[in-house]
Amino acid sequence: MGTSASGGGAGNNNPLIPSWIPFDGGLPPQNDTDNEGMEDGGGEENEGPVTFPIDQPEMLPDSKPESPIVIPANRYTAPRKQLNKFVSSGGTDRKSFDRALRGYSRNAAGSTSGLARRMAPSAARVAGFTQTINLIRSEGLDNTLRRLNLTEYIGKPVVEVLSALTDYIFSDIENIFHDTQDDSLTKQAYANAIVRICETDDIDLNTLTNENIEVMTATFIEETIVQRVFTDIGNDITKKETDIDKLIEIENTAYQIVSGWVRNTIVPEIKAMQLGNQDNLRQNIENIYRIAFDTLSKIQN
């Protein structure tokens, strides 16, 4: 979460959706009626190298959003205040973090659909990860590692194998968001997700189940949400807490809170995605982000 130094953070007037994130029509517009107002916002074996995301539709740089995103003024002010209270409490004031999540989800982009669109770079990387894990399940771990020229990781622990997959999941250097801040954010989220996945006792890459893949995908999505929130409204956290170990504990608490709120709503969608057509995987994951932010925007406390 970038705890080495504090910075100015994102400005209230900065565009939430950078110009390099195109809109390709994959995510249907939503009414987001619950978000109105400003409360809290004041293949075959050994075919050769594989590139990821596999079979993802090309992003269209000339595409435009179907409708403009209305960004509320001072959209970060109240959520930042609540996040700072959460950090100042050492992570014990969970209600303040709930309010930060609610205010951020409601107001940061004018709608939860806008926030989901903002997560498009993360959605692409989550899609690549999900496809990679499905490839491992269908072709076997050793065969997949051979295809990826990672034979030295055959027989290695899960943490080493998943870490070795990073270069492939983030290898699409021609992608418009490659090596941007958003990609770095997603890569940090993936590193955190690996740690959490490896803390799960029943994850064996040689015998993956549908439930395993659903949990792994959900963990990655949840981590990207936490990283996005802290990146956007966490610019003062190292002033509120200077101990790195405590900041890591606070981030872990934040993840548990986000996961507690959204896991039950996104896992059924991930399960349906796994059973359905994989051609629109990235768009489906963007929709899962919208559902997650919908859930966070309706937190009551």
N, C-alpha and C positions, 0 to 999 in steps of 0.2 A: 504494500500500500504506500510505498515511498516514504518511509519514516525517517530517512536520514536528514532531511531538512524541510523546513516549511517554505511555502511559496505563496504567491498571491492568489492562486486558485483561479477558477474560471469566473469571468465577469458575468453579471446579470444580463448584459446586453450582447454577449457573444452569441453567435448563431449556434443553436443546439445541434443542428444537422449540418455538418461541413459540406461544402460544395462538391467534395469528391465522393460523397455517398449518394449514388444515384437511386432513383426510385424506378423499379422495373415492373411495378404492378403486381408483385408477388404477394404483398400484404394488403388485404382488402381494407378500405377505409372503415373506421368504426365511429359510432355516434359518441361514445364516451360520455353519456349524459350524467353518469355518476361523478364525473371529474370536474363538473362546472363549479365555478366559484373559486375563492382564494383562501379557503380555510387552511390554516397552517402555512399560508404562503404570504400570510400578510402578504471372376474369370478362371483360367486354368492355372495349374501350378507352374511357378517359375516362368511366368510370361515376360518378366523383366521389371524394371523399376516402375513404381506407381507414383503418380503425382496427386496431390490432394488440394482442395476437396475433389473427390472423384465425381465426374459427370455433373458438376454443378452448372446451372445455366449461366451464360456469360452476363456480367453486369453491364448495363448499357449506360455509358458515360453521358450521353446526350438526353437521357430520359429526364422528365421533370415530375415533381409530385403532382398528383391529381388535384390536390387542394392545398392551399398555403397553411403552414403551421403558425398559429397565433401564439406567440411567446409572452406570457405574463411578465409585467415589469417586476423587478426585484424577486424573481422566482426562486433564488437560492437563499435569500436572507433568513427566513424563518426556519427552513430545514437545517441551515448551518448552525443557527442558535441551538436547536435541539440536539444536533450531533455533538456540539461542543459540550453541552451539559452531560451527555452520555459519556464522553471521553473524560471530562473532569471528575465524574463519579467513579472512574476506574472500570467502567463497563457495568456497574451495578444498577444504574438508572435506566432500565430497559424501556420504560414508558417513554422516555425522551427519545430513544432511538426509534421506537414505534412511530412517534410523531414525526421524526425526521424522514422516515421512510414514506409515511403517508403524504406529507407535504411535498416531498420530492417527486413522488409518483404522480401526484395530482397536478403539480404546477410547473415542473421543470421543463416540460415540452408542450404544454397546452393540452395534452391528451396522452393517454397511455399508448396509443398508436404511434404518436411521435417519438416516445421513448423507445418503443420497439424498433422503429426505423433507425434510431440512433445506435441500436445494438447490432445493426447489420454486419459490421466487421466481425463481431464476436459470433454471430449466428453462422457465418461462413466457416469459422474455425471449429465451432462445435459440430457442424455438419461433417467436416473432415475427420474429426475425432470419432464420431459415431460410425462413419463408414469404415474407418480403420478397424475399430473394434468388431464390427460385423464381419469384416474380411477375416479377422483372426478366428472368429467363431466358425465361419463357413469353410475356410481352407486349412485351419489349424495354425497354431502359433509358429511352429518351426517353419512351415511352408511360407507363411506371410513374411517372416523375418528374412528368409532367403530372397523373396521377391524384392524386398526393400534393401537388399545388400547389407543386412544387419546380422549376419550369421554369428558374429562374435557375441551376440546377446542371447543366443540359444542356451537355455538352461539357467539364465540369470534371474535374479529376483524380480518381482513385478515392478518395483520402483525403478529399477534400471531399464527395464524394457519400455515402460511408459515414458520415461525421460528420453530414451533414445528415439522415440517416435516424434518428438517435438519438431525436429528439422523437417519431417515430412508433412506434418499437419500444418506447419507454417511455411511451407516451401514454395508457395505460389507467388514467386517474385514479380510476376506480371500483373498481379492483382492490384487494383487501384489503391487499396489501403495497406499494401504490404509495407511493413517497417514504419508505420505511422504510430502516433501515441496510442491510438486505439488498439493497434496490433500488439504493442508492448503491454498494454493493460491486459489484453486477453492472454498473452503469454504468461504473465504473472499469475493470472487466475488459473491457468492450466497447471502451473507448477504447484500452486496451493491445492488444486483438485487432486493431483497425483498423491500428495501426502495423505489427504483424507481418504482416497480410494484404498490406499495401502493399509490404512487403519481398519479397514473392513475385513474381518477374518475370512469371509467366504469367497473372496475374489481369487479365482484361479484362472489365469488366461488360457489354460489348456482345456478348461471345461466351462466356458462361459454360458450362462443362462440368460434368457430374456430379462429376468429381473435384475441380474448383474448389470446389463447394458443400460437398463432404464435408470438405475441408481447412479451409475457412472456419468451418464449424460446429464442427469439432474444436478449432480454435484458440480460439474463444470459450469452449467448455466448459472447456478446459484452463486458460484465464486465470481463470475463475471459481473453479476449484479452488484455484489459487495464492492468489487474494485471500481465499478463505474460510480457508485454513490460516494465512496471515499475520495475518488479523484475529483468529482465535481463540487462537493460541499465540505471536504475535509481539509481545507487549506490551513486551518488553525490548530489542527490536532497536536502537532509537535510543540506548540506553545503551551497547550493545556496539559500535556504529558510528555516529559522529556526522556523517560525511561523506555528504551527500546523493547525490553522484555514485556513491560506492561502494555505497550502499544500492540505488541503481537497478541497478547491475551485479549485485549479489547477487540482486535480484528477477529479473533476466533469466536468471541462472544457474538459479534455482529453477524458472522456467518451462521451461527446456530440460530439466531433470531430470524434471519431471512429464510433459512431452510425450514424452520418451524412454521412460518407463515405460508410458504409457497409450495412446499414439497407435495402436499396432498392434492393441489390443483394442477400441477404440471406433470406429475407422473402419469396420470391417465392419458394426457395428451401425447406424452412420449411413447406410451404403450401403443396408442392408436397409430402414431407415426411409424413405429416399428412394424406394425402389421399391414400398413398401407403402402401406397406407391412411393417409392424412394426418389422419383424424378424431381420432386419439388421439396427436397429435404430442407434446404436453406430457408425457403419461404415458410415451411411448417415450423421451423425453429423460431423464426421471427414472430410468428403468431403465438408461440409458447411464451416468448418474452412479454408479449402484450398481456397474456393471461396472468403472468406473474405480477406485472405492474398493476393490473386491475385489482388483484388480490391485495397488494400492498396499499393501494389507494383507498381501500375500504376498511383498513384497520381501525378498530374501535378500542379506546382505552380511557 
